Amino acid sequence: MEEKKKSLKNVRKQKKTSVKTGDYPAWTDAALHLIGTDIKCVGNRWFVYVTDEGWYEEVEKDRFAPIADSVQTRPMPSKTDAILRRIQQTRQILFKEFRSAISWDVEGKIVLLNVKNGLLRINLETGERTLNIEDRQKYKFLGRMNVNYILSSTSEWFNKTLEECLPSQLNRDVVMSFAGYTLLPSCSLEQVLINIGKGACGKSTVWLNGIANVFGRELVGSLTLHQICDSRFVHAIEKLPLNIGSELNATEVENADNFKRQASMEPIVANPKYRQPYEFVSSCKLCFLTNSSPRFKEGSSAELRRTRFVYWSHEFGEDKEIGRKRLLEKEADGIFLTMLDWLVKVAKMNKLPEGDEDSQAVHHEFATRNDFVERFVNNRCMRGSVELCELRSNVHLAMMSMAEQVGFQINDVHFARTFRQKFPQEGRWTDMHGRRRNEKGTLKYYYVGIALKEEFKDVIHGKNGDSNEEWNRTKKGVL
């Protein structure tokens, strides 16, 4: 029994020795030679250079296990794993060293685009375009656009579809200016585009089969608004030029920080599963295709400034042409040329153009619903003086009347709490002077520092609103 134990120990010792004495430097070099292309690693992630296409593709490490086996005289799993680990250790770089398919060649002046037939440089000042055939490995691109730069390319079906879906030239200008904006490696305009329309209105055809197809599937994200605002998922847009989100959820977004930060190209903290939290900056543009406006729990003017809306009013219904999508996909090269024209225009803009009256009405509705309390106080009340006052019951009636008009749900408690947060000065006056008993001893509650505008008081009186006369008689003694 003891001899058997000794023999087992000797066998284990021999195995360990054989692994330790392996010629790993030579095996590693031989494996890299057989792989035949450059490899970069970021932690446990492997990226292999696609020579013919000029970009690094993320792959699984096990893909190279057969090659690591072939360089050994007697392949062993432990040796194979050790060879792959050595390659991984010697090929480490930082993820931020990679580029998207779109980057700066000269900061703020020349844009570099990795397309199928070479490297395309766009001078934003002169509009000059230069296509070069050169080694693209040094740029470390993480993708290649799904187009060739060919000056003779056309986009007749795309233009026709866009005109049918958006009869207004103003709306078409918004869409195409944002399409050009997606080719800019910065977020200088700090804008997010929200396309609103019912089903079968053509917005998905134009964006997914037309504009997004210029980039290709690998370069277009599909995160929802809730996922972008969630640190567990937002890292997926780090090296993408465009993210097209589908329907916006009916539930409110709890925290809009990532939404605002991404629109302005500010640092975002990502916390992916099984990885350490880290900070990144991305020039990815956010676009949403939806039937309704987004909803933020703590909305403010910050979201309003960062959004542009396009209302897709046309409905194809049963007449929708399924084959039109395939026709648009074939015109990717022509659509790309149109986007390049808009890129030069957008580079000289301070903000994106606004759409027609319908699109502006949708934007106004979003502004009202997103920051309802501030909108109500600024539009329907006078404010800023301690001499102003209004019975709380009157303010709540006026507030509920406006909420019904825009389809917004709010109650008295929510209004009062938000009022104090948005207007701390008036909230402080209200806390100090907002209660007073009349001659009969009845306790009355007031908002102090605001008063309803005259044109909205008639609505309140028609709903059995109370008079402010009691306050007017007593406020001098209170204040």
FENTARA-V863069 format. One record per residue. N is the residue number from 1. PSI is psi in whole degrees, 0 to 359 (999 if undefined). OMEGA is omega in whole degrees, 0 to 359 (none if undefined). Layout:
# FENTARA-V863069
n=N psi=PSI omega=OMEGA
n=N psi=PSI omega=OMEGA
This chain:
# FENTARA-V863069
n=1 psi=317 omega=180
n=2 psi=322 omega=178
n=3 psi=322 omega=179
n=4 psi=318 omega=179
n=5 psi=319 omega=179
n=6 psi=319 omega=180
n=7 psi=320 omega=177
n=8 psi=319 omega=178
n=9 psi=321 omega=179
n=10 psi=320 omega=179
n=11 psi=314 omega=180
n=12 psi=320 omega=180
n=13 psi=320 omega=179
n=14 psi=321 omega=180
n=15 psi=315 omega=180
n=16 psi=318 omega=181
n=17 psi=319 omega=181
n=18 psi=324 omega=178
n=19 psi=318 omega=183
n=20 psi=327 omega=186
n=21 psi=6 omega=178
n=22 psi=147 omega=181
n=23 psi=73 omega=187
n=24 psi=320 omega=177
n=25 psi=315 omega=180
n=26 psi=318 omega=179
n=27 psi=319 omega=179
n=28 psi=315 omega=179
n=29 psi=320 omega=180
n=30 psi=319 omega=180
n=31 psi=317 omega=179
n=32 psi=324 omega=178
n=33 psi=318 omega=180
n=34 psi=326 omega=177
n=35 psi=319 omega=170
n=36 psi=6 omega=178
n=37 psi=167 omega=185
n=38 psi=146 omega=178
n=39 psi=136 omega=173
n=40 psi=146 omega=180
n=41 psi=140 omega=174
n=42 psi=100 omega=187
n=43 psi=236 omega=179
n=44 psi=4 omega=181
n=45 psi=135 omega=182
n=46 psi=137 omega=178
n=47 psi=127 omega=182
n=48 psi=138 omega=183
n=49 psi=125 omega=177
n=50 psi=101 omega=191
n=51 psi=314 omega=185
n=52 psi=339 omega=185
n=53 psi=346 omega=172
n=54 psi=36 omega=178
n=55 psi=163 omega=180
n=56 psi=125 omega=180
n=57 psi=135 omega=178
n=58 psi=131 omega=183
n=59 psi=168 omega=175
n=60 psi=142 omega=181
n=61 psi=324 omega=183
n=62 psi=345 omega=178
n=63 psi=332 omega=184
n=64 psi=6 omega=179
n=65 psi=317 omega=178
n=66 psi=325 omega=179
n=67 psi=318 omega=178
n=68 psi=328 omega=176
n=69 psi=320 omega=188
n=70 psi=338 omega=182
n=71 psi=356 omega=179
n=72 psi=144 omega=176
n=73 psi=320 omega=175
n=74 psi=94 omega=185
n=75 psi=134 omega=175
n=76 psi=139 omega=180
n=77 psi=321 omega=181
n=78 psi=321 omega=178
n=79 psi=319 omega=178
n=80 psi=315 omega=180
n=81 psi=322 omega=179
n=82 psi=321 omega=178
n=83 psi=315 omega=181
n=84 psi=323 omega=177
n=85 psi=321 omega=180
n=86 psi=318 omega=176
n=87 psi=316 omega=182
n=88 psi=320 omega=181
n=89 psi=324 omega=184
n=90 psi=349 omega=184
n=91 psi=22 omega=183
n=92 psi=137 omega=170
n=93 psi=172 omega=175
n=94 psi=143 omega=182
n=95 psi=330 omega=182
n=96 psi=348 omega=176
n=97 psi=340 omega=176
n=98 psi=156 omega=176
n=99 psi=156 omega=167
n=100 psi=181 omega=176
n=101 psi=351 omega=180
n=102 psi=126 omega=180
n=103 psi=173 omega=176
n=104 psi=137 omega=167
n=105 psi=316 omega=170
n=106 psi=117 omega=187
n=107 psi=123 omega=176
n=108 psi=359 omega=185
n=109 psi=310 omega=184
n=110 psi=125 omega=179
n=111 psi=138 omega=180
n=112 psi=123 omega=182
n=113 psi=129 omega=178
n=114 psi=102 omega=181
n=115 psi=175 omega=186
n=116 psi=319 omega=186
n=117 psi=23 omega=174
n=118 psi=197 omega=177
n=119 psi=124 omega=182
n=120 psi=125 omega=177
n=121 psi=132 omega=180
n=122 psi=119 omega=175
n=123 psi=112 omega=185
n=124 psi=340 omega=180
n=125 psi=319 omega=183
n=126 psi=342 omega=184
n=127 psi=4 omega=182
n=128 psi=138 omega=180
n=129 psi=134 omega=181
n=130 psi=124 omega=178
n=131 psi=123 omega=181
n=132 psi=145 omega=172
n=133 psi=106 omega=183
n=134 psi=171 omega=179
n=135 psi=122 omega=184
n=136 psi=2 omega=184
n=137 psi=324 omega=184
n=138 psi=341 omega=181
n=139 psi=344 omega=179
n=140 psi=52 omega=177
n=141 psi=142 omega=175
n=142 psi=12 omega=178
n=143 psi=168 omega=177
n=144 psi=135 omega=182
n=145 psi=152 omega=187
n=146 psi=39 omega=185
n=147 psi=159 omega=167
n=148 psi=146 omega=175
n=149 psi=101 omega=182
n=150 psi=116 omega=187
n=151 psi=336 omega=182
n=152 psi=0 omega=182
n=153 psi=148 omega=180
n=154 psi=167 omega=179
n=155 psi=53 omega=184
n=156 psi=316 omega=182
n=157 psi=324 omega=178
n=158 psi=313 omega=180
n=159 psi=319 omega=180
n=160 psi=316 omega=180
n=161 psi=318 omega=180
n=162 psi=320 omega=179
n=163 psi=324 omega=178
n=164 psi=321 omega=182
n=165 psi=325 omega=181
n=166 psi=87 omega=181
n=167 psi=333 omega=182
n=168 psi=128 omega=177
n=169 psi=327 omega=179
n=170 psi=318 omega=179
n=171 psi=322 omega=179
n=172 psi=324 omega=179
n=173 psi=323 omega=178
n=174 psi=313 omega=182
n=175 psi=312 omega=184
n=176 psi=328 omega=176
n=177 psi=322 omega=177
n=178 psi=325 omega=176
n=179 psi=319 omega=175
n=180 psi=325 omega=179
n=181 psi=329 omega=180
n=182 psi=341 omega=179
n=183 psi=359 omega=180
n=184 psi=127 omega=182
n=185 psi=35 omega=175
n=186 psi=169 omega=178
n=187 psi=51 omega=187
n=188 psi=331 omega=181
n=189 psi=345 omega=177
n=190 psi=52 omega=184
n=191 psi=144 omega=173
n=192 psi=138 omega=182
n=193 psi=129 omega=178
n=194 psi=116 omega=180
n=195 psi=116 omega=183
n=196 psi=132 omega=177
n=197 psi=158 omega=179
n=198 psi=175 omega=180
n=199 psi=153 omega=178
n=200 psi=36 omega=178
n=201 psi=356 omega=174
n=202 psi=356 omega=184
n=203 psi=323 omega=178
n=204 psi=322 omega=179
n=205 psi=313 omega=182
n=206 psi=315 omega=186
n=207 psi=312 omega=186
n=208 psi=316 omega=182
n=209 psi=342 omega=180
n=210 psi=281 omega=188
n=211 psi=312 omega=182
n=212 psi=330 omega=181
n=213 psi=339 omega=175
n=214 psi=324 omega=180
n=215 psi=324 omega=185
n=216 psi=162 omega=185
n=217 psi=322 omega=186
n=218 psi=340 omega=185
n=219 psi=6 omega=181
n=220 psi=121 omega=179
n=221 psi=170 omega=181
n=222 psi=29 omega=179
n=223 psi=142 omega=174
n=224 psi=171 omega=179
n=225 psi=319 omega=179
n=226 psi=322 omega=179
n=227 psi=323 omega=178
n=228 psi=324 omega=180
n=229 psi=6 omega=180
n=230 psi=121 omega=184
n=231 psi=343 omega=180
n=232 psi=340 omega=186
n=233 psi=339 omega=191
n=234 psi=338 omega=181
n=235 psi=341 omega=184
n=236 psi=340 omega=182
n=237 psi=5 omega=189
n=238 psi=314 omega=184
n=239 psi=26 omega=180
n=240 psi=144 omega=176
n=241 psi=339 omega=186
n=242 psi=139 omega=172
n=243 psi=124 omega=179
n=244 psi=106 omega=180
n=245 psi=148 omega=180
n=246 psi=209 omega=186
n=247 psi=134 omega=176
n=248 psi=132 omega=182
n=249 psi=151 omega=180
n=250 psi=338 omega=181
n=251 psi=153 omega=182
n=252 psi=147 omega=174
n=253 psi=122 omega=185
n=254 psi=315 omega=186
n=255 psi=119 omega=185
n=256 psi=15 omega=184
n=257 psi=312 omega=181
n=258 psi=323 omega=178
n=259 psi=312 omega=182
n=260 psi=321 omega=180
n=261 psi=319 omega=181
n=262 psi=321 omega=178
n=263 psi=328 omega=182
n=264 psi=5 omega=180
n=265 psi=47 omega=176
n=266 psi=160 omega=181
n=267 psi=139 omega=179
n=268 psi=138 omega=177
n=269 psi=120 omega=178
n=270 psi=146 omega=179
n=271 psi=68 omega=183
n=272 psi=156 omega=178
n=273 psi=136 omega=179
n=274 psi=16 omega=179
n=275 psi=158 omega=179
n=276 psi=145 omega=176
n=277 psi=146 omega=178
n=278 psi=167 omega=183
n=279 psi=140 omega=179
n=280 psi=161 omega=175
n=281 psi=130 omega=184
n=282 psi=146 omega=177
n=283 psi=17 omega=181
n=284 psi=134 omega=178
n=285 psi=140 omega=183
n=286 psi=127 omega=179
n=287 psi=139 omega=182
n=288 psi=140 omega=176
n=289 psi=116 omega=191
n=290 psi=166 omega=176
n=291 psi=349 omega=184
n=292 psi=165 omega=181
n=293 psi=154 omega=176
n=294 psi=160 omega=179
n=295 psi=122 omega=179
n=296 psi=133 omega=184
n=297 psi=315 omega=179
n=298 psi=62 omega=183
n=299 psi=153 omega=179
n=300 psi=183 omega=179
n=301 psi=344 omega=181
n=302 psi=317 omega=178
n=303 psi=324 omega=181
n=304 psi=318 omega=181
n=305 psi=334 omega=187
n=306 psi=10 omega=183
n=307 psi=144 omega=169
n=308 psi=140 omega=182
n=309 psi=142 omega=171
n=310 psi=124 omega=180
n=311 psi=119 omega=180
n=312 psi=97 omega=189
n=313 psi=335 omega=185
n=314 psi=137 omega=177
n=315 psi=124 omega=181
n=316 psi=328 omega=180
n=317 psi=228 omega=183
n=318 psi=346 omega=182
n=319 psi=3 omega=182
n=320 psi=131 omega=182
n=321 psi=111 omega=180
n=322 psi=323 omega=182
n=323 psi=345 omega=180
n=324 psi=327 omega=180
n=325 psi=317 omega=180
n=326 psi=325 omega=179
n=327 psi=321 omega=178
n=328 psi=322 omega=180
n=329 psi=329 omega=179
n=330 psi=345 omega=183
n=331 psi=22 omega=183
n=332 psi=318 omega=181
n=333 psi=320 omega=180
n=334 psi=319 omega=177
n=335 psi=323 omega=179
n=336 psi=318 omega=179
n=337 psi=319 omega=178
n=338 psi=319 omega=178
n=339 psi=325 omega=178
n=340 psi=321 omega=176
n=341 psi=317 omega=180
n=342 psi=332 omega=178
n=343 psi=313 omega=181
n=344 psi=322 omega=178
n=345 psi=315 omega=183
n=346 psi=326 omega=181
n=347 psi=339 omega=181
n=348 psi=3 omega=180
n=349 psi=154 omega=171
n=350 psi=337 omega=177
n=351 psi=160 omega=179
n=352 psi=150 omega=178
n=353 psi=159 omega=176
n=354 psi=156 omega=181
n=355 psi=196 omega=181
n=356 psi=189 omega=184
n=357 psi=321 omega=179
n=358 psi=318 omega=179
n=359 psi=321 omega=178
n=360 psi=327 omega=177
n=361 psi=321 omega=177
n=362 psi=320 omega=178
n=363 psi=318 omega=179
n=364 psi=320 omega=179
n=365 psi=318 omega=177
n=366 psi=318 omega=180
n=367 psi=320 omega=181
n=368 psi=315 omega=183
n=369 psi=325 omega=185
n=370 psi=322 omega=181
n=371 psi=63 omega=191
n=372 psi=314 omega=185
n=373 psi=313 omega=180
n=374 psi=321 omega=179
n=375 psi=318 omega=180
n=376 psi=311 omega=183
n=377 psi=318 omega=182
n=378 psi=327 omega=185
n=379 psi=329 omega=187
n=380 psi=2 omega=181
n=381 psi=155 omega=165
n=382 psi=147 omega=183
n=383 psi=168 omega=173
n=384 psi=357 omega=181
n=385 psi=140 omega=179
n=386 psi=344 omega=179
n=387 psi=341 omega=180
n=388 psi=145 omega=177
n=389 psi=162 omega=175
n=390 psi=136 omega=176
n=391 psi=137 omega=181
n=392 psi=322 omega=180
n=393 psi=323 omega=178
n=394 psi=316 omega=180
n=395 psi=318 omega=181
n=396 psi=324 omega=176
n=397 psi=316 omega=179
n=398 psi=321 omega=179
n=399 psi=315 omega=180
n=400 psi=326 omega=178
n=401 psi=315 omega=178
n=402 psi=321 omega=179
n=403 psi=322 omega=178
n=404 psi=321 omega=181
n=405 psi=322 omega=184
n=406 psi=1 omega=179
n=407 psi=37 omega=182
n=408 psi=139 omega=181
n=409 psi=124 omega=180
n=410 psi=152 omega=177
n=411 psi=175 omega=185
n=412 psi=319 omega=182
n=413 psi=314 omega=179
n=414 psi=317 omega=180
n=415 psi=312 omega=183
n=416 psi=317 omega=180
n=417 psi=314 omega=181
n=418 psi=325 omega=178
n=419 psi=317 omega=180
n=420 psi=328 omega=179
n=421 psi=318 omega=184
n=422 psi=327 omega=184
n=423 psi=75 omega=186
n=424 psi=326 omega=180
n=425 psi=310 omega=179
n=426 psi=326 omega=177
n=427 psi=322 omega=178
n=428 psi=317 omega=177
n=429 psi=319 omega=182
n=430 psi=317 omega=179
n=431 psi=326 omega=183
n=432 psi=321 omega=191
n=433 psi=12 omega=188
n=434 psi=2 omega=179
n=435 psi=138 omega=180
n=436 psi=135 omega=177
n=437 psi=139 omega=177
n=438 psi=187 omega=184
n=439 psi=334 omega=179
n=440 psi=358 omega=179
n=441 psi=5 omega=179
n=442 psi=132 omega=181
n=443 psi=126 omega=179
n=444 psi=145 omega=181
n=445 psi=136 omega=183
n=446 psi=155 omega=162
n=447 psi=129 omega=182
n=448 psi=136 omega=182
n=449 psi=353 omega=174
n=450 psi=156 omega=175
n=451 psi=143 omega=180
n=452 psi=142 omega=174
n=453 psi=152 omega=186
n=454 psi=320 omega=185
n=455 psi=344 omega=179
n=456 psi=354 omega=180
n=457 psi=331 omega=179
n=458 psi=322 omega=179
n=459 psi=320 omega=182
n=460 psi=317 omega=180
n=461 psi=329 omega=177
n=462 psi=346 omega=179
n=463 psi=31 omega=177
n=464 psi=38 omega=176
n=465 psi=156 omega=181
n=466 psi=166 omega=180
n=467 psi=155 omega=178
n=468 psi=9 omega=186
n=469 psi=322 omega=180
n=470 psi=318 omega=178
n=471 psi=315 omega=182
n=472 psi=328 omega=180
n=473 psi=333 omega=188
n=474 psi=348 omega=190
n=475 psi=330 omega=181
n=476 psi=324 omega=179
n=477 psi=334 omega=181
n=478 psi=315 omega=184
n=479 psi=999 omega=none
